[in-house]
Amino acid sequence: MARLVDRRLNPKGKSLGNRQRFMRRARAQIKEAVNKAIQNRGITDEPVGEQITIPSKGIREPRFHHAADKGKRERLLPGNKDFLPGDLIPKPQGGGGGGQGKQASNSGEGEDDFSFTLTADEFLNVFFEDLELPDLVKTSLKEVTAFKPHRAGYSTSGTTTNINVVRTMTHSFGRRLALRRPKQAEIEALETQMKVLRDSEQPLSLSTQQQLVELEAQLEALERRRRLVAFIDPIDIRYNRFEHIPQPKTKAVMFCLMDVSGSMGAREKDLAKRFFLLLHLFLKQRYKKIDVVFIRHTHQAQEVDEETFFYSRESGGTVVSTALVEMQRVIAERYPASEWNIYAAQASDGDNIGDDTARCTALLQEELLPLCQYYAYVEILDARELELFQNTKNGKALWRGYRSVADTCANFAMKRIAQPGDIYPVFRELFAKPGKAA
Amino acid sequence: MGDAARSTAAASRPGLLFEGSEWNFETLERTYDAIADIALHDLGLDVYPNQIEIISSDQMLEAYCSIGMPLMYQHWSFGKRFVSEEQAYRKGYQGLAYEIVINSNPCISYHMEENSMTMQALVMAHAAFGHNHFFKNNHLFQQWTDAEGILDYLNFAKGYIAKCEERHGIDAVEEILDAAHALMDQGIFRHPRHPRPNLRAQMEQERERQEHAERNFNDLWRTLPRQEDKTGETDDGPDVCARKKKLRLPEENLLYFLEKNSPNLETWEREILRIVRNVAQYFYPQRQTKVMNEGCATFVHYYIMNKLFDEGRITEGALLETLHSHSNVVFQPGFDDPRFSGINPYALGFAMMQDIKRICVEPDEEDREWFPAIAGNGDWRGTLRHAWANYRDESFIQQFLSPRLMRKFRLFQLTDDTEESHYEVARIHNEGGYEKLRKALMLSFDAGSVDPTIEVIDVDLRGDRQLVLQHKVRDGVPLDENQRNQVLAQVRRLWGYGVRLEGVDAKSGASQYESVAKAVSTAA
């Protein structure tokens, strides 16, 4: 009478379609919530899911409902203690009511906010959308490990590009021997024999004819056997086998340099933060251990922690070389280049004191860049300023100085940015060559 | 390991169906047969063939949120429910329903793999027999739902909507679905004027029906009186009456009306409206029989599990587990308990079924006075089966709620008038109050009183083609204004022209309010 069906192995995630539709609907609000979350997160935080609370504007489901606040209702309630007919009970002030339960928040009435949790994946997706990363990069950032194929013996299955001819032929030869496949030479010998007999004195004597018949039968048998036993059989084929070895991960250190003088406001710092975050995410995929060093500078440089780096305001002039000197010091002290892969990211608004730029350029070209795997510089501008400075050759003092470095060094990249979508191109070189990181 | 070994090997007492909490398919089948035996031969139930599906809690969550149906078309509102339920479940705020059962033939019930064997047995008794019998035998379900065809129909609906999305784009389909969902409560027939739906036939005759409908619709709009004939037209004039008759007004099923008569919908949009209202119709009886349905299933599981214990087929431990779960389910907090959230249909339903059983077998004086037809008739099984088949919640309460139960629940009636600053206790569970208290409780379950009554009453075919809806306002309770305006905008989307909603007092006919969604002027 009953059928028992085990559905536990059915593909899960049937609601994935519905969940995705819901996300699409609430996209604008989700983006906003993600932006806010980024501001609160640290650079080195694990990408985890995020609790989102969104106002239910676009996701309400209106119905024709009775209003709760007008009219006359008869309520039937259980659990009477000592009320008698005719009793008057004062209404509680504001809210409450006759003990009826609260409206569920997802019915769309009353409660304003709807809250749910994004998965880590979805969070990253929304974050990447803003940055306009090419898809390939997105997947590589989410990937866990990089692999490299190494030869590892032979296999009986594979693709045609990997056929090992020598071994295949060896096996084929062994099989032919074992199955006694007639050699071409045997057949030819027989044929010559037959030819000789046929060409001998005409007409053919009886014994000759008999011999011929025998030889024909032998020939036929040989040829049949040759057809049955193939020269190369699929069973013979051998392929080269490759094994995927995870790339050895070593250590990386990331230097974050930022100008924290008064001219860097909240917007600039937010852009800088995304810039640092992206580099960090990239490094995470390649390295097991990443250290992050925060160096802020005005006319003096200090190594600080992340909190101070982003949130405290300083006042003072701007001398960029101090940051570079500080970076040098830290490298010398704690991060020998032989053991550590050094990456650096610098953000500033482009101003620098008079003749300091020359010093920076020298420091970079001679001391720092030889040690670094990659050095990325962003100049954060206003949208308007960006238009004015279209020409990448011109610009503020620091920009022009760094330009000359970029021209000579391959591991240096620089860009002007005014919004998150502008950030990625700085890293294009870096992302384009995954092998470089190893 | 020990538990599993014990439950499959010969049990420690002969006749025990299972011991311990591990379950396997063999035990499930053995237990199912024992339960079926009691259900069919002792209780005399009549059920559809059962299909029992074992699923994981993740899958239960998914089933839960697409309104419990194994196949359902996709919509973002289900996604919204899913994310919210998932969050609540993972935080431990709520447990998942331990059973979901579908009104279909075969009757599909879902069991969570994480449940113990005792719970599996309980759920089998509750869903695969209790609910199953109710779905098959209750007159409302027989009249309004098509158990044979529903699964195929939903499969068709899902495929159709997916095709529409491919052809017309996700946004266009989402727009129509949003509008249709907003009107889902007003998309049902409540009065048996229309024949019982045959979903299979509907699927097969789809195209033929569409062509026919389009022809009808063209007729309607073609025979509009010309502009020059405007003179002398009154609201009760013969033309108006003829028009109302042709449109079969007043019409309570807004989706049906829009589907058949809206001048601006494409064929595929009409089909989507039809799908949504068929689904709404399918679920309508469930709202009207919540107390009876749950009461029936709870009663059945309670009886069967106890009988199994009496016959020595389950252990004391299993019975205790059953009783523990059962008492949680039928718990009714008092009105001033922080856990109170209304009258628990499981509690009320189960109490009434037990009560009926008692009245049939051991009535007291009060019972004989109140229930002369059934008191002492000795046949509680027959009486219950009769009730399950022929009543709905409101008539069931009206007929069978006893004073004893009203006293047990300590029911009382509170008048809540928003104009007043006090609540007034209208009546309680005492000698003079029983009749009226019962009537009031009955009304609170009557879908006709609880849902707003909104009908199409006219279409101004000659003028601006405005659609006129009427809301009968009872006891001064209006519609929630914000949502009302949003829904009217949706109606306008489906109708294509302006829509007017009038609120009139149900008793006096006096006008209470008016709300208009003006026609959106289309740019040339």
Boltz contact constraints between the chains, C-beta under 6 A:
constraints:
  - contact:
      token1: [A, 2]
      token2: [B, 32]
      max_distance: 6.0
  - contact:
      token1: [A, 2]
      token2: [B, 50]
      max_distance: 6.0
  - contact:
      token1: [A, 2]
      token2: [B, 52]
      max_distance: 6.0
  - contact:
      token1: [A, 3]
      token2: [B, 51]
      max_distance: 6.0
  - contact:
      token1: [A, 4]
      token2: [B, 25]
      max_distance: 6.0
  - contact:
      token1: [A, 4]
      token2: [B, 28]
      max_distance: 6.0
  - contact:
      token1: [A, 4]
      token2: [B, 52]
      max_distance: 6.0
  - contact:
      token1: [A, 5]
      token2: [B, 53]
      max_distance: 6.0
  - contact:
      token1: [A, 6]
      token2: [B, 54]
      max_distance: 6.0
  - contact:
      token1: [A, 7]
      token2: [B, 53]
      max_distance: 6.0
  - contact:
      token1: [A, 7]
      token2: [B, 55]
      max_distance: 6.0
  - contact:
      token1: [A, 8]
      token2: [B, 56]
      max_distance: 6.0
  - contact:
      token1: [A, 8]
      token2: [B, 113]
      max_distance: 6.0
  - contact:
      token1: [A, 12]
      token2: [B, 58]
      max_distance: 6.0
  - contact:
      token1: [A, 14]
      token2: [B, 62]
      max_distance: 6.0
  - contact:
      token1: [A, 15]
      token2: [B, 62]
      max_distance: 6.0
  - contact:
      token1: [A, 15]
      token2: [B, 82]
      max_distance: 6.0
  - contact:
      token1: [A, 17]
      token2: [B, 74]
      max_distance: 6.0
  - contact:
      token1: [A, 18]
      token2: [B, 74]
      max_distance: 6.0
  - contact:
      token1: [A, 18]
      token2: [B, 78]
      max_distance: 6.0
  - contact:
      token1: [A, 18]
      token2: [B, 79]
      max_distance: 6.0
  - contact:
      token1: [A, 18]
      token2: [B, 82]
      max_distance: 6.0
  - contact:
      token1: [A, 19]
      token2: [B, 79]
      max_distance: 6.0
  - contact:
      token1: [A, 19]
      token2: [B, 82]
      max_distance: 6.0
  - contact:
      token1: [A, 21]
      token2: [B, 76]
      max_distance: 6.0
  - contact:
      token1: [A, 21]
      token2: [B, 79]
      max_distance: 6.0
  - contact:
      token1: [A, 22]
      token2: [B, 76]
      max_distance: 6.0
  - contact:
      token1: [A, 22]
      token2: [B, 79]
      max_distance: 6.0
  - contact:
      token1: [A, 22]
      token2: [B, 80]
      max_distance: 6.0
  - contact:
      token1: [A, 25]
      token2: [B, 76]
      max_distance: 6.0
  - contact:
      token1: [A, 59]
      token2: [B, 80]
      max_distance: 6.0
  - contact:
      token1: [A, 61]
      token2: [B, 77]
      max_distance: 6.0
  - contact:
      token1: [A, 62]
      token2: [B, 182]
      max_distance: 6.0
  - contact:
      token1: [A, 62]
      token2: [B, 483]
      max_distance: 6.0
  - contact:
      token1: [A, 62]
      token2: [B, 486]
      max_distance: 6.0
  - contact:
      token1: [A, 62]
      token2: [B, 487]
      max_distance: 6.0
  - contact:
      token1: [A, 63]
      token2: [B, 185]
      max_distance: 6.0
  - contact:
      token1: [A, 64]
      token2: [B, 452]
      max_distance: 6.0
  - contact:
      token1: [A, 64]
      token2: [B, 454]
      max_distance: 6.0
  - contact:
      token1: [A, 64]
      token2: [B, 479]
      max_distance: 6.0
  - contact:
      token1: [A, 64]
      token2: [B, 487]
      max_distance: 6.0
  - contact:
      token1: [A, 65]
      token2: [B, 480]
      max_distance: 6.0
  - contact:
      token1: [A, 65]
      token2: [B, 483]
      max_distance: 6.0
  - contact:
      token1: [A, 66]
      token2: [B, 452]
      max_distance: 6.0
  - contact:
      token1: [A, 66]
      token2: [B, 477]
      max_distance: 6.0
  - contact:
      token1: [A, 67]
      token2: [B, 478]
      max_distance: 6.0
  - contact:
      token1: [A, 67]
      token2: [B, 480]
      max_distance: 6.0
  - contact:
      token1: [A, 70]
      token2: [B, 418]
      max_distance: 6.0
  - contact:
      token1: [A, 70]
      token2: [B, 478]
      max_distance: 6.0
  - contact:
      token1: [A, 71]
      token2: [B, 475]
      max_distance: 6.0
  - contact:
      token1: [A, 71]
      token2: [B, 476]
      max_distance: 6.0
  - contact:
      token1: [A, 71]
      token2: [B, 477]
      max_distance: 6.0
  - contact:
      token1: [A, 72]
      token2: [B, 417]
      max_distance: 6.0
  - contact:
      token1: [A, 72]
      token2: [B, 475]
      max_distance: 6.0
  - contact:
      token1: [A, 72]
      token2: [B, 476]
      max_distance: 6.0
  - contact:
      token1: [A, 73]
      token2: [B, 416]
      max_distance: 6.0
  - contact:
      token1: [A, 74]
      token2: [B, 413]
      max_distance: 6.0
  - contact:
      token1: [A, 74]
      token2: [B, 415]
      max_distance: 6.0
  - contact:
      token1: [A, 74]
      token2: [B, 440]
      max_distance: 6.0
  - contact:
      token1: [A, 75]
      token2: [B, 414]
      max_distance: 6.0
  - contact:
      token1: [A, 75]
      token2: [B, 416]
      max_distance: 6.0
  - contact:
      token1: [A, 76]
      token2: [B, 413]
      max_distance: 6.0
  - contact:
      token1: [A, 76]
      token2: [B, 440]
      max_distance: 6.0
  - contact:
      token1: [A, 76]
      token2: [B, 441]
      max_distance: 6.0
  - contact:
      token1: [A, 76]
      token2: [B, 444]
      max_distance: 6.0
  - contact:
      token1: [A, 77]
      token2: [B, 335]
      max_distance: 6.0
  - contact:
      token1: [A, 77]
      token2: [B, 414]
      max_distance: 6.0
  - contact:
      token1: [A, 78]
      token2: [B, 332]
      max_distance: 6.0
  - contact:
      token1: [A, 78]
      token2: [B, 334]
      max_distance: 6.0
  - contact:
      token1: [A, 78]
      token2: [B, 409]
      max_distance: 6.0
  - contact:
      token1: [A, 78]
      token2: [B, 410]
      max_distance: 6.0
  - contact:
      token1: [A, 78]
      token2: [B, 411]
      max_distance: 6.0
  - contact:
      token1: [A, 79]
      token2: [B, 334]
      max_distance: 6.0
  - contact:
      token1: [A, 79]
      token2: [B, 335]
      max_distance: 6.0
  - contact:
      token1: [A, 79]
      token2: [B, 410]
      max_distance: 6.0
  - contact:
      token1: [A, 80]
      token2: [B, 410]
      max_distance: 6.0
  - contact:
      token1: [A, 80]
      token2: [B, 412]
      max_distance: 6.0
  - contact:
      token1: [A, 80]
      token2: [B, 428]
      max_distance: 6.0
  - contact:
      token1: [A, 83]
      token2: [B, 412]
      max_distance: 6.0
  - contact:
      token1: [A, 83]
      token2: [B, 425]
      max_distance: 6.0
  - contact:
      token1: [A, 85]
      token2: [B, 425]
      max_distance: 6.0
  - contact:
      token1: [A, 85]
      token2: [B, 427]
      max_distance: 6.0
  - contact:
      token1: [A, 85]
      token2: [B, 428]
      max_distance: 6.0
  - contact:
      token1: [A, 87]
      token2: [B, 425]
      max_distance: 6.0
  - contact:
      token1: [A, 88]
      token2: [B, 422]
      max_distance: 6.0
  - contact:
      token1: [A, 88]
      token2: [B, 424]
      max_distance: 6.0
  - contact:
      token1: [A, 89]
      token2: [B, 423]
      max_distance: 6.0
  - contact:
      token1: [A, 90]
      token2: [B, 422]
      max_distance: 6.0
  - contact:
      token1: [A, 98]
      token2: [B, 414]
      max_distance: 6.0
  - contact:
      token1: [A, 98]
      token2: [B, 416]
      max_distance: 6.0
  - contact:
      token1: [A, 99]
      token2: [B, 335]
      max_distance: 6.0
  - contact:
      token1: [A, 99]
      token2: [B, 340]
      max_distance: 6.0
  - contact:
      token1: [A, 101]
      token2: [B, 341]
      max_distance: 6.0
  - contact:
      token1: [A, 106]
      token2: [B, 84]
      max_distance: 6.0
  - contact:
      token1: [A, 116]
      token2: [B, 83]
      max_distance: 6.0
  - contact:
      token1: [A, 116]
      token2: [B, 84]
      max_distance: 6.0
  - contact:
      token1: [A, 116]
      token2: [B, 87]
      max_distance: 6.0
  - contact:
      token1: [A, 117]
      token2: [B, 87]
      max_distance: 6.0
